[in-house]
């Protein structure tokens, strides 16, 4: 099967690596396993766990890159990255376009509808010490 190469998505102080299934050699680099149905949007609990992980990792290791995968790297992984971008203040349309610039074919219609209806709680957006908006630091 010809799968797309891994791509890095960087926005503000967040970096993500979207990839397809890891190999046995790279599996140890992944710390969480949150499966959900192929082609579907993530359940609320996975979204909450994902955003908590990002808050923790980006605070503890500023500039780190979070790798996220699904079978082909075109649906579930891009949706999670889009949620992070939306939670940091990006509009859903911009998040989709931003990811698709590097990951052609990302998202199906059900996932796009989910992202369109998703209402962020700005869980990855904060004020810095000078009162300026910034993402997780």
PyMOL commands that place a pseudoatom at each C-alpha (Angstrom):
pseudoatom trace, name=CA, resn=UNK, resi=1, chain=A, elem=C, hetatm=0, pos=[0.000, 0.000, 0.000]
pseudoatom trace, name=CA, resn=UNK, resi=2, chain=A, elem=C, hetatm=0, pos=[1.353, 3.422, -0.949]
pseudoatom trace, name=CA, resn=UNK, resi=3, chain=A, elem=C, hetatm=0, pos=[0.888, 5.654, 2.084]
pseudoatom trace, name=CA, resn=UNK, resi=4, chain=A, elem=C, hetatm=0, pos=[1.664, 9.351, 2.331]
pseudoatom trace, name=CA, resn=UNK, resi=5, chain=A, elem=C, hetatm=0, pos=[4.897, 10.408, 4.013]
pseudoatom trace, name=CA, resn=UNK, resi=6, chain=A, elem=C, hetatm=0, pos=[4.779, 11.817, 7.517]
pseudoatom trace, name=CA, resn=UNK, resi=7, chain=A, elem=C, hetatm=0, pos=[4.272, 15.584, 7.623]
pseudoatom trace, name=CA, resn=UNK, resi=8, chain=A, elem=C, hetatm=0, pos=[4.971, 18.176, 10.272]
pseudoatom trace, name=CA, resn=UNK, resi=9, chain=A, elem=C, hetatm=0, pos=[2.281, 20.701, 11.119]
pseudoatom trace, name=CA, resn=UNK, resi=10, chain=A, elem=C, hetatm=0, pos=[3.606, 23.683, 13.082]
pseudoatom trace, name=CA, resn=UNK, resi=11, chain=A, elem=C, hetatm=0, pos=[1.479, 26.527, 14.414]
pseudoatom trace, name=CA, resn=UNK, resi=12, chain=A, elem=C, hetatm=0, pos=[2.517, 29.068, 17.021]
pseudoatom trace, name=CA, resn=UNK, resi=13, chain=A, elem=C, hetatm=0, pos=[4.356, 27.032, 19.649]
pseudoatom trace, name=CA, resn=UNK, resi=14, chain=A, elem=C, hetatm=0, pos=[2.761, 23.697, 18.709]
pseudoatom trace, name=CA, resn=UNK, resi=15, chain=A, elem=C, hetatm=0, pos=[4.328, 21.053, 16.472]
pseudoatom trace, name=CA, resn=UNK, resi=16, chain=A, elem=C, hetatm=0, pos=[2.700, 17.820, 15.308]
pseudoatom trace, name=CA, resn=UNK, resi=17, chain=A, elem=C, hetatm=0, pos=[3.872, 14.953, 13.143]
pseudoatom trace, name=CA, resn=UNK, resi=18, chain=A, elem=C, hetatm=0, pos=[0.994, 13.289, 11.284]
pseudoatom trace, name=CA, resn=UNK, resi=19, chain=A, elem=C, hetatm=0, pos=[1.848, 9.792, 10.148]
pseudoatom trace, name=CA, resn=UNK, resi=20, chain=A, elem=C, hetatm=0, pos=[0.303, 6.437, 9.363]
pseudoatom trace, name=CA, resn=UNK, resi=21, chain=A, elem=C, hetatm=0, pos=[0.588, 3.304, 11.507]
pseudoatom trace, name=CA, resn=UNK, resi=22, chain=A, elem=C, hetatm=0, pos=[3.895, 3.075, 13.341]
pseudoatom trace, name=CA, resn=UNK, resi=23, chain=A, elem=C, hetatm=0, pos=[6.236, 0.172, 12.808]
pseudoatom trace, name=CA, resn=UNK, resi=24, chain=A, elem=C, hetatm=0, pos=[7.553, -2.063, 15.585]
pseudoatom trace, name=CA, resn=UNK, resi=25, chain=A, elem=C, hetatm=0, pos=[10.707, 0.074, 15.513]
pseudoatom trace, name=CA, resn=UNK, resi=26, chain=A, elem=C, hetatm=0, pos=[8.803, 3.332, 16.127]
pseudoatom trace, name=CA, resn=UNK, resi=27, chain=A, elem=C, hetatm=0, pos=[5.920, 2.110, 18.277]
pseudoatom trace, name=CA, resn=UNK, resi=28, chain=A, elem=C, hetatm=0, pos=[7.815, 2.889, 21.498]
pseudoatom trace, name=CA, resn=UNK, resi=29, chain=A, elem=C, hetatm=0, pos=[7.776, 6.602, 20.542]
pseudoatom trace, name=CA, resn=UNK, resi=30, chain=A, elem=C, hetatm=0, pos=[4.003, 6.692, 21.025]
pseudoatom trace, name=CA, resn=UNK, resi=31, chain=A, elem=C, hetatm=0, pos=[2.824, 6.991, 24.629]
pseudoatom trace, name=CA, resn=UNK, resi=32, chain=A, elem=C, hetatm=0, pos=[-0.957, 6.830, 24.362]
pseudoatom trace, name=CA, resn=UNK, resi=33, chain=A, elem=C, hetatm=0, pos=[-3.363, 4.612, 22.454]
pseudoatom trace, name=CA, resn=UNK, resi=34, chain=A, elem=C, hetatm=0, pos=[-6.792, 6.113, 21.857]
pseudoatom trace, name=CA, resn=UNK, resi=35, chain=A, elem=C, hetatm=0, pos=[-8.503, 4.108, 19.121]
pseudoatom trace, name=CA, resn=UNK, resi=36, chain=A, elem=C, hetatm=0, pos=[-11.786, 5.226, 17.647]
pseudoatom trace, name=CA, resn=UNK, resi=37, chain=A, elem=C, hetatm=0, pos=[-13.759, 4.178, 14.577]
pseudoatom trace, name=CA, resn=UNK, resi=38, chain=A, elem=C, hetatm=0, pos=[-12.170, 4.724, 11.185]
pseudoatom trace, name=CA, resn=UNK, resi=39, chain=A, elem=C, hetatm=0, pos=[-13.768, 7.652, 9.358]
pseudoatom trace, name=CA, resn=UNK, resi=40, chain=A, elem=C, hetatm=0, pos=[-15.499, 8.864, 12.496]
pseudoatom trace, name=CA, resn=UNK, resi=41, chain=A, elem=C, hetatm=0, pos=[-14.942, 11.881, 14.707]
pseudoatom trace, name=CA, resn=UNK, resi=42, chain=A, elem=C, hetatm=0, pos=[-13.354, 11.197, 18.104]
pseudoatom trace, name=CA, resn=UNK, resi=43, chain=A, elem=C, hetatm=0, pos=[-15.484, 10.567, 21.186]
pseudoatom trace, name=CA, resn=UNK, resi=44, chain=A, elem=C, hetatm=0, pos=[-15.606, 13.365, 23.775]
pseudoatom trace, name=CA, resn=UNK, resi=45, chain=A, elem=C, hetatm=0, pos=[-13.388, 11.458, 26.224]
pseudoatom trace, name=CA, resn=UNK, resi=46, chain=A, elem=C, hetatm=0, pos=[-10.628, 11.082, 23.621]
pseudoatom trace, name=CA, resn=UNK, resi=47, chain=A, elem=C, hetatm=0, pos=[-10.834, 14.807, 22.796]
pseudoatom trace, name=CA, resn=UNK, resi=48, chain=A, elem=C, hetatm=0, pos=[-10.538, 15.656, 26.493]
pseudoatom trace, name=CA, resn=UNK, resi=49, chain=A, elem=C, hetatm=0, pos=[-7.615, 13.256, 26.994]
pseudoatom trace, name=CA, resn=UNK, resi=50, chain=A, elem=C, hetatm=0, pos=[-5.885, 14.572, 23.830]
pseudoatom trace, name=CA, resn=UNK, resi=51, chain=A, elem=C, hetatm=0, pos=[-6.145, 18.198, 24.929]
pseudoatom trace, name=CA, resn=UNK, resi=52, chain=A, elem=C, hetatm=0, pos=[-4.939, 17.362, 28.446]
pseudoatom trace, name=CA, resn=UNK, resi=53, chain=A, elem=C, hetatm=0, pos=[-1.943, 15.571, 26.944]
pseudoatom trace, name=CA, resn=UNK, resi=54, chain=A, elem=C, hetatm=0, pos=[-1.134, 18.586, 24.764]
pseudoatom trace, name=CA, resn=UNK, resi=55, chain=A, elem=C, hetatm=0, pos=[-1.413, 20.982, 27.675]
pseudoatom trace, name=CA, resn=UNK, resi=56, chain=A, elem=C, hetatm=0, pos=[0.966, 18.860, 29.704]
pseudoatom trace, name=CA, resn=UNK, resi=57, chain=A, elem=C, hetatm=0, pos=[3.504, 18.114, 26.955]
pseudoatom trace, name=CA, resn=UNK, resi=58, chain=A, elem=C, hetatm=0, pos=[3.709, 21.637, 25.532]
pseudoatom trace, name=CA, resn=UNK, resi=59, chain=A, elem=C, hetatm=0, pos=[4.122, 23.121, 29.026]
pseudoatom trace, name=CA, resn=UNK, resi=60, chain=A, elem=C, hetatm=0, pos=[6.741, 20.590, 30.136]
pseudoatom trace, name=CA, resn=UNK, resi=61, chain=A, elem=C, hetatm=0, pos=[8.650, 20.500, 26.851]
pseudoatom trace, name=CA, resn=UNK, resi=62, chain=A, elem=C, hetatm=0, pos=[8.153, 23.747, 24.899]
pseudoatom trace, name=CA, resn=UNK, resi=63, chain=A, elem=C, hetatm=0, pos=[8.953, 23.217, 21.237]
pseudoatom trace, name=CA, resn=UNK, resi=64, chain=A, elem=C, hetatm=0, pos=[8.429, 19.454, 21.372]
pseudoatom trace, name=CA, resn=UNK, resi=65, chain=A, elem=C, hetatm=0, pos=[6.745, 17.665, 18.488]
pseudoatom trace, name=CA, resn=UNK, resi=66, chain=A, elem=C, hetatm=0, pos=[3.737, 15.434, 19.159]
pseudoatom trace, name=CA, resn=UNK, resi=67, chain=A, elem=C, hetatm=0, pos=[3.423, 12.481, 16.784]
pseudoatom trace, name=CA, resn=UNK, resi=68, chain=A, elem=C, hetatm=0, pos=[-0.102, 11.316, 16.041]
pseudoatom trace, name=CA, resn=UNK, resi=69, chain=A, elem=C, hetatm=0, pos=[-1.085, 8.444, 13.772]
pseudoatom trace, name=CA, resn=UNK, resi=70, chain=A, elem=C, hetatm=0, pos=[-3.964, 6.506, 12.317]
pseudoatom trace, name=CA, resn=UNK, resi=71, chain=A, elem=C, hetatm=0, pos=[-4.016, 3.730, 9.729]
pseudoatom trace, name=CA, resn=UNK, resi=72, chain=A, elem=C, hetatm=0, pos=[-3.367, 5.930, 6.683]
pseudoatom trace, name=CA, resn=UNK, resi=73, chain=A, elem=C, hetatm=0, pos=[-2.723, 9.269, 8.385]
pseudoatom trace, name=CA, resn=UNK, resi=74, chain=A, elem=C, hetatm=0, pos=[-5.620, 10.910, 6.531]
pseudoatom trace, name=CA, resn=UNK, resi=75, chain=A, elem=C, hetatm=0, pos=[-8.583, 10.942, 8.920]
pseudoatom trace, name=CA, resn=UNK, resi=76, chain=A, elem=C, hetatm=0, pos=[-8.326, 10.409, 12.626]
pseudoatom trace, name=CA, resn=UNK, resi=77, chain=A, elem=C, hetatm=0, pos=[-4.826, 11.854, 13.091]
pseudoatom trace, name=CA, resn=UNK, resi=78, chain=A, elem=C, hetatm=0, pos=[-5.554, 15.060, 11.126]
pseudoatom trace, name=CA, resn=UNK, resi=79, chain=A, elem=C, hetatm=0, pos=[-8.832, 15.504, 13.051]
pseudoatom trace, name=CA, resn=UNK, resi=80, chain=A, elem=C, hetatm=0, pos=[-6.968, 15.485, 16.361]
pseudoatom trace, name=CA, resn=UNK, resi=81, chain=A, elem=C, hetatm=0, pos=[-4.444, 18.006, 15.052]
pseudoatom trace, name=CA, resn=UNK, resi=82, chain=A, elem=C, hetatm=0, pos=[-7.277, 20.182, 13.708]
pseudoatom trace, name=CA, resn=UNK, resi=83, chain=A, elem=C, hetatm=0, pos=[-8.913, 20.124, 17.140]
pseudoatom trace, name=CA, resn=UNK, resi=84, chain=A, elem=C, hetatm=0, pos=[-5.675, 21.383, 18.684]
pseudoatom trace, name=CA, resn=UNK, resi=85, chain=A, elem=C, hetatm=0, pos=[-5.472, 24.205, 16.152]
pseudoatom trace, name=CA, resn=UNK, resi=86, chain=A, elem=C, hetatm=0, pos=[-9.128, 25.125, 16.737]
pseudoatom trace, name=CA, resn=UNK, resi=87, chain=A, elem=C, hetatm=0, pos=[-8.662, 25.055, 20.512]
pseudoatom trace, name=CA, resn=UNK, resi=88, chain=A, elem=C, hetatm=0, pos=[-5.719, 27.453, 20.133]
pseudoatom trace, name=CA, resn=UNK, resi=89, chain=A, elem=C, hetatm=0, pos=[-7.931, 29.965, 18.311]
pseudoatom trace, name=CA, resn=UNK, resi=90, chain=A, elem=C, hetatm=0, pos=[-7.816, 29.006, 14.620]
pseudoatom trace, name=CA, resn=UNK, resi=91, chain=A, elem=C, hetatm=0, pos=[-11.131, 28.869, 12.724]
pseudoatom trace, name=CA, resn=UNK, resi=92, chain=A, elem=C, hetatm=0, pos=[-12.100, 25.370, 11.629]
pseudoatom trace, name=CA, resn=UNK, resi=93, chain=A, elem=C, hetatm=0, pos=[-11.939, 26.278, 7.906]
pseudoatom trace, name=CA, resn=UNK, resi=94, chain=A, elem=C, hetatm=0, pos=[-8.427, 27.626, 8.354]
pseudoatom trace, name=CA, resn=UNK, resi=95, chain=A, elem=C, hetatm=0, pos=[-7.352, 24.563, 10.333]
pseudoatom trace, name=CA, resn=UNK, resi=96, chain=A, elem=C, hetatm=0, pos=[-8.640, 22.229, 7.607]
pseudoatom trace, name=CA, resn=UNK, resi=97, chain=A, elem=C, hetatm=0, pos=[-6.935, 24.221, 4.851]
pseudoatom trace, name=CA, resn=UNK, resi=98, chain=A, elem=C, hetatm=0, pos=[-3.712, 24.517, 6.878]
pseudoatom trace, name=CA, resn=UNK, resi=99, chain=A, elem=C, hetatm=0, pos=[-3.518, 20.749, 7.353]
pseudoatom trace, name=CA, resn=UNK, resi=100, chain=A, elem=C, hetatm=0, pos=[-4.580, 19.928, 3.784]
pseudoatom trace, name=CA, resn=UNK, resi=101, chain=A, elem=C, hetatm=0, pos=[-1.747, 22.083, 2.439]
pseudoatom trace, name=CA, resn=UNK, resi=102, chain=A, elem=C, hetatm=0, pos=[0.620, 19.449, 3.780]
pseudoatom trace, name=CA, resn=UNK, resi=103, chain=A, elem=C, hetatm=0, pos=[-1.668, 16.425, 3.967]
pseudoatom trace, name=CA, resn=UNK, resi=104, chain=A, elem=C, hetatm=0, pos=[-3.681, 16.164, 0.764]
pseudoatom trace, name=CA, resn=UNK, resi=105, chain=A, elem=C, hetatm=0, pos=[-6.807, 14.082, 1.137]
pseudoatom trace, name=CA, resn=UNK, resi=106, chain=A, elem=C, hetatm=0, pos=[-7.080, 14.678, 4.866]
pseudoatom trace, name=CA, resn=UNK, resi=107, chain=A, elem=C, hetatm=0, pos=[-10.597, 14.475, 6.358]
pseudoatom trace, name=CA, resn=UNK, resi=108, chain=A, elem=C, hetatm=0, pos=[-13.782, 12.897, 5.080]
pseudoatom trace, name=CA, resn=UNK, resi=109, chain=A, elem=C, hetatm=0, pos=[-17.203, 14.579, 4.953]
pseudoatom trace, name=CA, resn=UNK, resi=110, chain=A, elem=C, hetatm=0, pos=[-18.291, 13.222, 8.353]
pseudoatom trace, name=CA, resn=UNK, resi=111, chain=A, elem=C, hetatm=0, pos=[-15.104, 14.537, 9.972]
pseudoatom trace, name=CA, resn=UNK, resi=112, chain=A, elem=C, hetatm=0, pos=[-15.475, 17.917, 8.258]
pseudoatom trace, name=CA, resn=UNK, resi=113, chain=A, elem=C, hetatm=0, pos=[-19.035, 18.231, 9.560]
pseudoatom trace, name=CA, resn=UNK, resi=114, chain=A, elem=C, hetatm=0, pos=[-17.804, 17.363, 13.056]
pseudoatom trace, name=CA, resn=UNK, resi=115, chain=A, elem=C, hetatm=0, pos=[-15.088, 20.030, 12.878]
pseudoatom trace, name=CA, resn=UNK, resi=116, chain=A, elem=C, hetatm=0, pos=[-17.569, 22.590, 11.545]
pseudoatom trace, name=CA, resn=UNK, resi=117, chain=A, elem=C, hetatm=0, pos=[-19.923, 21.979, 14.471]
pseudoatom trace, name=CA, resn=UNK, resi=118, chain=A, elem=C, hetatm=0, pos=[-17.156, 21.675, 17.084]
pseudoatom trace, name=CA, resn=UNK, resi=119, chain=A, elem=C, hetatm=0, pos=[-17.299, 24.493, 19.621]
pseudoatom trace, name=CA, resn=UNK, resi=120, chain=A, elem=C, hetatm=0, pos=[-13.885, 25.125, 21.186]
pseudoatom trace, name=CA, resn=UNK, resi=121, chain=A, elem=C, hetatm=0, pos=[-13.448, 25.972, 24.827]
pseudoatom trace, name=CA, resn=UNK, resi=122, chain=A, elem=C, hetatm=0, pos=[-10.088, 27.600, 24.053]
pseudoatom trace, name=CA, resn=UNK, resi=123, chain=A, elem=C, hetatm=0, pos=[-8.299, 24.989, 26.171]
pseudoatom trace, name=CA, resn=UNK, resi=124, chain=A, elem=C, hetatm=0, pos=[-5.010, 25.644, 24.362]
pseudoatom trace, name=CA, resn=UNK, resi=125, chain=A, elem=C, hetatm=0, pos=[-5.162, 29.444, 24.538]
pseudoatom trace, name=CA, resn=UNK, resi=126, chain=A, elem=C, hetatm=0, pos=[-3.781, 31.521, 27.388]
pseudoatom trace, name=CA, resn=UNK, resi=127, chain=A, elem=C, hetatm=0, pos=[-2.541, 34.980, 28.265]
pseudoatom trace, name=CA, resn=UNK, resi=128, chain=A, elem=C, hetatm=0, pos=[1.211, 35.299, 28.708]
pseudoatom trace, name=CA, resn=UNK, resi=129, chain=A, elem=C, hetatm=0, pos=[2.744, 37.338, 31.533]
pseudoatom trace, name=CA, resn=UNK, resi=130, chain=A, elem=C, hetatm=0, pos=[2.429, 40.517, 29.442]
pseudoatom trace, name=CA, resn=UNK, resi=131, chain=A, elem=C, hetatm=0, pos=[-1.287, 39.933, 28.795]
pseudoatom trace, name=CA, resn=UNK, resi=132, chain=A, elem=C, hetatm=0, pos=[-0.776, 38.850, 25.169]
pseudoatom trace, name=CA, resn=UNK, resi=133, chain=A, elem=C, hetatm=0, pos=[-2.681, 35.893, 23.722]
pseudoatom trace, name=CA, resn=UNK, resi=134, chain=A, elem=C, hetatm=0, pos=[-0.540, 32.867, 23.037]
pseudoatom trace, name=CA, resn=UNK, resi=135, chain=A, elem=C, hetatm=0, pos=[-0.928, 29.141, 22.781]
pseudoatom trace, name=CA, resn=UNK, resi=136, chain=A, elem=C, hetatm=0, pos=[0.280, 26.637, 25.367]
pseudoatom trace, name=CA, resn=UNK, resi=137, chain=A, elem=C, hetatm=0, pos=[3.766, 27.556, 26.560]
for i in range(1, 137): cmd.bond("trace and resi %d" % i, "trace and resi %d" % (i + 1))
show_as sticks, trace
zoom trace
